[in-house]
Amino acid sequence: MPFDSTGKISFDHIYTAPDPRPFFGTLRRVDYHIPQLAKPYFAKLIAEHPAERPTVLDVGCSYGVNAALVRCDATMDDLYAHYTDPAVTALDHASLLEADRRRIVDDGGPRFYGLDASAPALEYALSAGFLDEAIHADLEREDPDSTQRKLLDDVDLVVSTGCVGYVTEKTISRIARGARPWMAHFVLRMFSYEPVADSLAELGYETAEVGGVFRQRRFASAEEQAQILDTLDAVGVDPAGLESEGWLYARLFVSRPEGADALAAALETREEG
């Protein structure tokens, strides 16, 4: 597989398939499970938000994984088992969509919007009922259009589980203008959240880091690990006991408009998974 500019193996091909089976089949092999670790933190933020039924925007949502975990009352292991089941891999596209719609058990909680550059992934997540709205846009390059802006102005909470670093403060600040939503981003340790925090501060936000680190996935190869260790060294991050042991790790940052109710207590308890 090719590598991207950070030294990570590129999984771009699994985000453009017409359904999530290649996504889950590939990422299962590297124990990708950070959405599972993120789920309780996002749930706490949703519960604490003053909106009666918060609208959650997942940035880099791909096939609506974070939404599916909630709406299907599922774990990542559940989704891996489902999408790699031989009976499911044999289904045609329409039958897979129908099977996924039947998995939804919670459609009365928060609304879920997804932002992604992959039209096929968004189309599937929307058709399956994981997402209520999809925003197909590259906000790194341009401002949202009027239709996208209207959707973004509905958002109460913005979340992500690994796209910050590839998505920069350009995208995050464009989302933040208007509705001033709360934000919670899981960011790989080789990336700095400081540019995002600084851009949000200019819009009146405060940012706090939640203690601890979170496993994202195993390295796919020794070569990938060596390249990531070089990247971490270049940015002054010590990998000892973490990436040196074979896993990519992320940190969690919560950004809120100044004056918003403090959520530190709600996020202090570390959820392990």
C-alpha positions as YAML, in Angstrom:
chain: A
units: angstrom
residues:
- id: 1
  name: MET
  ca: [0.00, 0.00, 0.00]
- id: 2
  name: PRO
  ca: [1.21, 3.57, -0.60]
- id: 3
  name: PHE
  ca: [2.17, 5.92, 2.23]
- id: 4
  name: ASP
  ca: [0.96, 9.47, 2.74]
- id: 5
  name: SER
  ca: [3.17, 12.47, 3.59]
- id: 6
  name: THR
  ca: [3.11, 11.67, 7.34]
- id: 7
  name: GLY
  ca: [4.39, 8.13, 6.85]
- id: 8
  name: LYS
  ca: [1.00, 6.50, 7.43]
- id: 9
  name: ILE
  ca: [-0.26, 3.86, 5.04]
- id: 10
  name: SER
  ca: [-2.93, 5.37, 2.80]
- id: 11
  name: PHE
  ca: [-6.34, 3.74, 3.09]
- id: 12
  name: ASP
  ca: [-7.93, 6.12, 0.58]
- id: 13
  name: HIS
  ca: [-9.30, 3.27, -1.52]
- id: 14
  name: ILE
  ca: [-11.59, 1.99, 1.25]
- id: 15
  name: TYR
  ca: [-13.40, 5.34, 1.58]
- id: 16
  name: THR
  ca: [-14.66, 5.48, -1.99]
- id: 17
  name: ALA
  ca: [-16.33, 2.07, -2.33]
- id: 18
  name: PRO
  ca: [-20.13, 2.05, -2.77]
- id: 19
  name: ASP
  ca: [-20.63, 0.42, 0.66]
- id: 20
  name: PRO
  ca: [-18.68, -0.06, 3.93]
- id: 21
  name: ARG
  ca: [-17.61, -3.68, 3.48]
- id: 22
  name: PRO
  ca: [-14.07, -2.87, 2.22]
- id: 23
  name: PHE
  ca: [-13.73, -0.25, 5.00]
- id: 24
  name: PHE
  ca: [-14.52, -2.68, 7.80]
- id: 25
  name: GLY
  ca: [-12.77, -5.64, 6.18]
- id: 26
  name: THR
  ca: [-9.52, -3.67, 5.92]
- id: 27
  name: LEU
  ca: [-9.56, -1.82, 9.24]
- id: 28
  name: ARG
  ca: [-10.50, -4.92, 11.23]
- id: 29
  name: ARG
  ca: [-7.04, -6.30, 10.41]
- id: 30
  name: VAL
  ca: [-5.37, -3.37, 12.20]
- id: 31
  name: ASP
  ca: [-7.77, -3.26, 15.18]
- id: 32
  name: TYR
  ca: [-9.06, 0.19, 14.33]
- id: 33
  name: HIS
  ca: [-11.37, 1.03, 17.21]
- id: 34
  name: ILE
  ca: [-11.05, 4.67, 18.21]
- id: 35
  name: PRO
  ca: [-14.74, 5.36, 17.39]
- id: 36
  name: GLN
  ca: [-15.58, 2.86, 20.16]
- id: 37
  name: LEU
  ca: [-13.36, 4.74, 22.64]
- id: 38
  name: ALA
  ca: [-14.84, 8.05, 21.52]
- id: 39
  name: LYS
  ca: [-18.46, 6.93, 21.87]
- id: 40
  name: PRO
  ca: [-18.87, 7.51, 25.64]
- id: 41
  name: TYR
  ca: [-17.21, 10.93, 25.46]
- id: 42
  name: PHE
  ca: [-19.47, 12.05, 22.66]
- id: 43
  name: ALA
  ca: [-22.46, 10.67, 24.59]
- id: 44
  name: LYS
  ca: [-21.54, 12.76, 27.64]
- id: 45
  name: LEU
  ca: [-21.26, 15.91, 25.56]
- id: 46
  name: ILE
  ca: [-24.60, 15.20, 23.88]
- id: 47
  name: ALA
  ca: [-26.23, 14.64, 27.27]
- id: 48
  name: GLU
  ca: [-24.77, 17.86, 28.70]
- id: 49
  name: HIS
  ca: [-25.65, 20.06, 25.72]
- id: 50
  name: PRO
  ca: [-28.56, 22.44, 26.42]
- id: 51
  name: ALA
  ca: [-30.23, 21.68, 23.08]
- id: 52
  name: GLU
  ca: [-33.23, 19.38, 23.56]
- id: 53
  name: ARG
  ca: [-32.16, 17.15, 20.68]
- id: 54
  name: PRO
  ca: [-28.63, 18.12, 19.65]
- id: 55
  name: THR
  ca: [-27.47, 17.96, 16.06]
- id: 56
  name: VAL
  ca: [-24.06, 16.31, 15.79]
- id: 57
  name: LEU
  ca: [-21.75, 16.91, 12.83]
- id: 58
  name: ASP
  ca: [-19.15, 14.18, 12.26]
- id: 59
  name: VAL
  ca: [-16.23, 15.62, 10.27]
- id: 60
  name: GLY
  ca: [-14.61, 12.98, 8.08]
- id: 61
  name: CYS
  ca: [-17.53, 10.68, 8.81]
- id: 62
  name: SER
  ca: [-16.88, 8.23, 5.95]
- id: 63
  name: TYR
  ca: [-19.78, 5.74, 6.09]
- id: 64
  name: GLY
  ca: [-21.30, 7.31, 9.21]
- id: 65
  name: VAL
  ca: [-19.45, 5.02, 11.62]
- id: 66
  name: ASN
  ca: [-19.84, 7.20, 14.72]
- id: 67
  name: ALA
  ca: [-23.54, 7.62, 14.01]
- id: 68
  name: ALA
  ca: [-23.99, 3.90, 13.35]
- id: 69
  name: LEU
  ca: [-22.47, 3.02, 16.71]
- id: 70
  name: VAL
  ca: [-25.20, 5.08, 18.37]
- id: 71
  name: ARG
  ca: [-28.15, 4.34, 16.13]
- id: 72
  name: CYS
  ca: [-27.50, 0.62, 15.94]
- id: 73
  name: ASP
  ca: [-26.57, 0.41, 19.65]
- id: 74
  name: ALA
  ca: [-23.42, -1.31, 18.43]
- id: 75
  name: THR
  ca: [-19.74, -1.70, 19.16]
- id: 76
  name: MET
  ca: [-16.96, -1.69, 16.59]
- id: 77
  name: ASP
  ca: [-16.68, -5.45, 17.04]
- id: 78
  name: ASP
  ca: [-20.40, -5.73, 16.20]
- id: 79
  name: LEU
  ca: [-19.90, -3.75, 13.00]
- id: 80
  name: TYR
  ca: [-16.80, -5.74, 12.06]
- id: 81
  name: ALA
  ca: [-18.67, -9.01, 12.57]
- id: 82
  name: HIS
  ca: [-21.63, -7.75, 10.54]
- id: 83
  name: TYR
  ca: [-19.75, -6.42, 7.51]
- id: 84
  name: THR
  ca: [-17.35, -9.38, 7.28]
- id: 85
  name: ASP
  ca: [-20.03, -12.06, 7.77]
- id: 86
  name: PRO
  ca: [-19.98, -14.22, 4.60]
- id: 87
  name: ALA
  ca: [-23.75, -13.96, 4.37]
- id: 88
  name: VAL
  ca: [-23.47, -10.15, 4.39]
- id: 89
  name: THR
  ca: [-20.51, -9.97, 2.01]
- id: 90
  name: ALA
  ca: [-22.61, -11.95, -0.49]
- id: 91
  name: LEU
  ca: [-25.48, -9.43, -0.47]
- id: 92
  name: ASP
  ca: [-26.09, -7.09, -3.38]
- id: 93
  name: HIS
  ca: [-26.09, -3.35, -2.70]
- id: 94
  name: ALA
  ca: [-29.83, -2.97, -2.23]
- id: 95
  name: SER
  ca: [-30.05, -5.94, 0.12]
- id: 96
  name: LEU
  ca: [-27.13, -4.66, 2.20]
- id: 97
  name: LEU
  ca: [-28.85, -1.29, 2.58]
- id: 98
  name: GLU
  ca: [-32.04, -2.97, 3.70]
- id: 99
  name: ALA
  ca: [-30.14, -5.12, 6.21]
- id: 100
  name: ASP
  ca: [-28.45, -2.02, 7.62]
- id: 101
  name: ARG
  ca: [-31.71, -0.11, 7.92]
- id: 102
  name: ARG
  ca: [-33.08, -2.97, 10.00]
- id: 103
  name: ARG
  ca: [-30.13, -2.66, 12.40]
- id: 104
  name: ILE
  ca: [-31.16, 0.81, 13.52]
- id: 105
  name: VAL
  ca: [-32.65, 0.63, 17.01]
- id: 106
  name: ASP
  ca: [-32.25, 4.24, 18.17]
- id: 107
  name: ASP
  ca: [-33.64, 6.92, 15.89]
- id: 108
  name: GLY
  ca: [-34.92, 9.20, 18.64]
- id: 109
  name: GLY
  ca: [-31.61, 10.47, 19.94]
- id: 110
  name: PRO
  ca: [-29.42, 13.20, 18.46]
- id: 111
  name: ARG
  ca: [-29.58, 14.10, 14.79]
- id: 112
  name: PHE
  ca: [-26.43, 13.18, 12.88]
- id: 113
  name: TYR
  ca: [-24.95, 15.12, 9.99]
- id: 114
  name: GLY
  ca: [-21.86, 13.96, 8.14]
- id: 115
  name: LEU
  ca: [-19.17, 15.98, 6.35]
- id: 116
  name: ASP
  ca: [-16.84, 14.13, 4.03]
- id: 117
  name: ALA
  ca: [-15.08, 14.43, 0.68]
- id: 118
  name: SER
  ca: [-16.26, 10.96, -0.39]
- id: 119
  name: ALA
  ca: [-19.62, 11.10, -2.14]
- id: 120
  name: PRO
  ca: [-20.10, 7.29, -2.20]
- id: 121
  name: ALA
  ca: [-19.51, 6.99, 1.56]
- id: 122
  name: LEU
  ca: [-21.92, 9.83, 2.32]
- id: 123
  name: GLU
  ca: [-24.55, 8.44, -0.03]
- id: 124
  name: TYR
  ca: [-24.41, 5.06, 1.67]
- id: 125
  name: ALA
  ca: [-24.57, 6.48, 5.21]
- id: 126
  name: LEU
  ca: [-27.54, 8.64, 4.26]
- id: 127
  name: SER
  ca: [-29.39, 5.84, 2.47]
- id: 128
  name: ALA
  ca: [-28.80, 3.42, 5.36]
- id: 129
  name: GLY
  ca: [-30.26, 5.90, 7.83]
- id: 130
  name: PHE
  ca: [-27.05, 6.41, 9.81]
- id: 131
  name: LEU
  ca: [-27.03, 10.10, 8.84]
- id: 132
  name: ASP
  ca: [-29.89, 12.58, 8.66]
- id: 133
  name: GLU
  ca: [-28.01, 14.96, 6.36]
- id: 134
  name: ALA
  ca: [-24.81, 14.72, 4.33]
- id: 135
  name: ILE
  ca: [-22.48, 17.56, 3.39]
- id: 136
  name: HIS
  ca: [-20.23, 16.67, 0.47]
- id: 137
  name: ALA
  ca: [-17.63, 19.43, 0.55]
- id: 138
  name: ASP
  ca: [-13.94, 20.24, 0.76]
- id: 139
  name: LEU
  ca: [-13.88, 23.11, 3.24]
- id: 140
  name: GLU
  ca: [-10.10, 23.18, 3.12]
- id: 141
  name: ARG
  ca: [-10.41, 24.75, -0.32]
- id: 142
  name: GLU
  ca: [-13.56, 26.85, -0.21]
- id: 143
  name: ASP
  ca: [-16.32, 28.26, 1.93]
- id: 144
  name: PRO
  ca: [-19.56, 26.29, 2.24]
- id: 145
  name: ASP
  ca: [-22.25, 27.22, -0.25]
- id: 146
  name: SER
  ca: [-25.60, 28.56, 0.93]
- id: 147
  name: THR
  ca: [-27.19, 25.11, 1.28]
- id: 148
  name: GLN
  ca: [-24.21, 23.75, 3.21]
- id: 149
  name: ARG
  ca: [-24.07, 26.85, 5.39]
- id: 150
  name: LYS
  ca: [-27.71, 26.40, 6.35]
- id: 151
  name: LEU
  ca: [-26.99, 22.83, 7.48]
- id: 152
  name: LEU
  ca: [-23.86, 23.87, 9.37]
- id: 153
  name: ASP
  ca: [-25.86, 26.53, 11.18]
- id: 154
  name: ASP
  ca: [-28.06, 23.74, 12.61]
- id: 155
  name: VAL
  ca: [-25.12, 22.02, 14.28]
- id: 156
  name: ASP
  ca: [-24.76, 21.91, 18.09]
- id: 157
  name: LEU
  ca: [-21.75, 19.59, 18.45]
- id: 158
  name: VAL
  ca: [-18.89, 18.86, 16.03]
- id: 159
  name: VAL
  ca: [-16.92, 15.63, 16.47]
- id: 160
  name: SER
  ca: [-14.13, 13.79, 14.70]
- id: 161
  name: THR
  ca: [-12.09, 10.65, 15.31]
- id: 162
  name: GLY
  ca: [-8.91, 11.09, 13.34]
- id: 163
  name: CYS
  ca: [-9.30, 13.57, 10.51]
- id: 164
  name: VAL
  ca: [-7.78, 16.63, 12.23]
- id: 165
  name: GLY
  ca: [-4.27, 16.99, 10.87]
- id: 166
  name: TYR
  ca: [-5.46, 16.19, 7.38]
- id: 167
  name: VAL
  ca: [-8.38, 18.54, 7.93]
- id: 168
  name: THR
  ca: [-6.96, 21.79, 9.32]
- id: 169
  name: GLU
  ca: [-8.13, 24.93, 11.05]
- id: 170
  name: LYS
  ca: [-9.48, 26.12, 7.69]
- id: 171
  name: THR
  ca: [-12.26, 23.56, 7.78]
- id: 172
  name: ILE
  ca: [-12.90, 23.79, 11.51]
- id: 173
  name: SER
  ca: [-13.15, 27.58, 11.59]
- id: 174
  name: ARG
  ca: [-15.46, 27.58, 8.57]
- id: 175
  name: ILE
  ca: [-17.76, 25.21, 10.44]
- id: 176
  name: ALA
  ca: [-17.58, 27.23, 13.66]
- id: 177
  name: ARG
  ca: [-18.70, 30.52, 12.16]
- id: 178
  name: GLY
  ca: [-22.39, 30.99, 12.69]
- id: 179
  name: ALA
  ca: [-23.90, 28.50, 15.14]
- id: 180
  name: ARG
  ca: [-20.74, 28.33, 17.32]
- id: 181
  name: PRO
  ca: [-21.13, 24.61, 18.10]
- id: 182
  name: TRP
  ca: [-19.26, 22.73, 20.80]
- id: 183
  name: MET
  ca: [-16.42, 20.57, 19.46]
- id: 184
  name: ALA
  ca: [-14.67, 17.34, 20.43]
- id: 185
  name: HIS
  ca: [-11.79, 16.11, 18.27]
- id: 186
  name: PHE
  ca: [-9.60, 13.04, 18.66]
- id: 187
  name: VAL
  ca: [-6.24, 14.02, 17.16]
- id: 188
  name: LEU
  ca: [-3.30, 11.73, 16.43]
- id: 189
  name: ARG
  ca: [-0.26, 12.64, 18.52]
- id: 190
  name: MET
  ca: [1.83, 13.43, 15.46]
- id: 191
  name: PHE
  ca: [-0.47, 16.38, 14.75]
- id: 192
  name: SER
  ca: [-0.79, 19.58, 16.74]
- id: 193
  name: TYR
  ca: [-4.24, 20.85, 17.69]
- id: 194
  name: GLU
  ca: [-2.78, 24.28, 18.44]
- id: 195
  name: PRO
  ca: [-3.56, 25.84, 15.02]
- id: 196
  name: VAL
  ca: [-7.19, 24.75, 15.39]
- id: 197
  name: ALA
  ca: [-7.39, 25.98, 18.98]
- id: 198
  name: ASP
  ca: [-5.86, 29.33, 17.97]
- id: 199
  name: SER
  ca: [-8.29, 29.81, 15.10]
- id: 200
  name: LEU
  ca: [-11.21, 28.95, 17.36]
- id: 201
  name: ALA
  ca: [-9.93, 31.32, 20.04]
- id: 202
  name: GLU
  ca: [-10.24, 34.13, 17.51]
- id: 203
  name: LEU
  ca: [-13.94, 33.18, 17.31]
- id: 204
  name: GLY
  ca: [-14.35, 33.26, 21.09]
- id: 205
  name: TYR
  ca: [-13.70, 29.60, 21.94]
- id: 206
  name: GLU
  ca: [-11.88, 28.02, 24.87]
- id: 207
  name: THR
  ca: [-10.10, 24.67, 24.46]
- id: 208
  name: ALA
  ca: [-9.19, 22.00, 27.00]
- id: 209
  name: GLU
  ca: [-7.40, 18.68, 26.57]
- id: 210
  name: VAL
  ca: [-8.94, 15.64, 28.20]
- id: 211
  name: GLY
  ca: [-6.32, 13.66, 30.11]
- id: 212
  name: GLY
  ca: [-4.81, 10.49, 28.73]
- id: 213
  name: VAL
  ca: [-4.27, 9.03, 25.29]
- id: 214
  name: PHE
  ca: [-6.43, 6.78, 23.12]
- id: 215
  name: ARG
  ca: [-5.41, 3.89, 20.90]
- id: 216
  name: GLN
  ca: [-6.47, 4.44, 17.32]
- id: 217
  name: ARG
  ca: [-5.18, 1.29, 15.59]
- id: 218
  name: ARG
  ca: [-2.20, -0.99, 15.24]
- id: 219
  name: PHE
  ca: [0.51, -0.14, 12.75]
- id: 220
  name: ALA
  ca: [-0.09, -1.97, 9.51]
- id: 221
  name: SER
  ca: [3.59, -2.81, 9.07]
- id: 222
  name: ALA
  ca: [7.03, -2.31, 10.60]
- id: 223
  name: GLU
  ca: [7.76, 0.15, 7.81]
- id: 224
  name: GLU
  ca: [4.75, 2.27, 8.72]
- id: 225
  name: GLN
  ca: [5.75, 2.26, 12.38]
- id: 226
  name: ALA
  ca: [9.31, 3.33, 11.55]
- id: 227
  name: GLN
  ca: [8.07, 6.21, 9.42]
- id: 228
  name: ILE
  ca: [5.61, 7.40, 12.06]
- id: 229
  name: LEU
  ca: [8.31, 7.23, 14.74]
- id: 230
  name: ASP
  ca: [10.42, 9.47, 12.51]
- id: 231
  name: THR
  ca: [7.50, 11.89, 12.12]
- id: 232
  name: LEU
  ca: [6.95, 11.99, 15.89]
- id: 233
  name: ASP
  ca: [10.65, 12.64, 16.46]
- id: 234
  name: ALA
  ca: [10.56, 15.49, 13.95]
- id: 235
  name: VAL
  ca: [7.71, 17.20, 15.84]
- id: 236
  name: GLY
  ca: [9.22, 16.57, 19.28]
- id: 237
  name: VAL
  ca: [6.77, 13.91, 20.53]
- id: 238
  name: ASP
  ca: [8.21, 11.04, 22.59]
- id: 239
  name: PRO
  ca: [6.79, 7.69, 21.42]
- id: 240
  name: ALA
  ca: [8.22, 5.65, 24.32]
- id: 241
  name: GLY
  ca: [5.67, 3.24, 25.72]
- id: 242
  name: LEU
  ca: [3.07, 4.28, 23.16]
- id: 243
  name: GLU
  ca: [3.74, 4.31, 19.41]
- id: 244
  name: SER
  ca: [6.98, 2.45, 20.10]
- id: 245
  name: GLU
  ca: [4.82, -0.47, 21.26]
- id: 246
  name: GLY
  ca: [2.97, -0.81, 17.98]
- id: 247
  name: TRP
  ca: [-0.12, 1.42, 18.15]
- id: 248
  name: LEU
  ca: [-1.09, 4.84, 16.86]
- id: 249
  name: TYR
  ca: [-2.38, 7.05, 19.67]
- id: 250
  name: ALA
  ca: [-4.62, 10.12, 19.77]
- id: 251
  name: ARG
  ca: [-5.49, 12.86, 22.24]
- id: 252
  name: LEU
  ca: [-8.92, 14.38, 22.85]
- id: 253
  name: PHE
  ca: [-9.53, 18.13, 22.71]
- id: 254
  name: VAL
  ca: [-12.81, 19.81, 23.62]
- id: 255
  name: SER
  ca: [-13.46, 23.36, 22.38]
- id: 256
  name: ARG
  ca: [-16.44, 25.41, 23.53]
- id: 257
  name: PRO
  ca: [-17.52, 29.02, 23.06]
- id: 258
  name: GLU
  ca: [-16.60, 31.16, 26.03]
- id: 259
  name: GLY
  ca: [-19.42, 31.23, 28.54]
- id: 260
  name: ALA
  ca: [-20.65, 27.72, 27.75]
- id: 261
  name: ASP
  ca: [-21.33, 25.49, 30.74]
- id: 262
  name: ALA
  ca: [-18.17, 23.74, 31.91]
- id: 263
  name: LEU
  ca: [-18.00, 20.08, 30.93]
- id: 264
  name: ALA
  ca: [-14.78, 19.14, 32.68]
- id: 265
  name: ALA
  ca: [-16.56, 16.99, 35.27]
- id: 266
  name: ALA
  ca: [-18.46, 15.12, 32.60]
- id: 267
  name: LEU
  ca: [-15.23, 14.25, 30.81]
- id: 268
  name: GLU
  ca: [-12.94, 13.53, 33.76]
- id: 269
  name: THR
  ca: [-13.78, 9.86, 34.08]
- id: 270
  name: ARG
  ca: [-11.63, 7.96, 31.63]
- id: 271
  name: GLU
  ca: [-13.52, 5.33, 29.64]
- id: 272
  name: GLU
  ca: [-11.44, 2.33, 28.69]
- id: 273
  name: GLY
  ca: [-12.26, 0.03, 25.82]
...
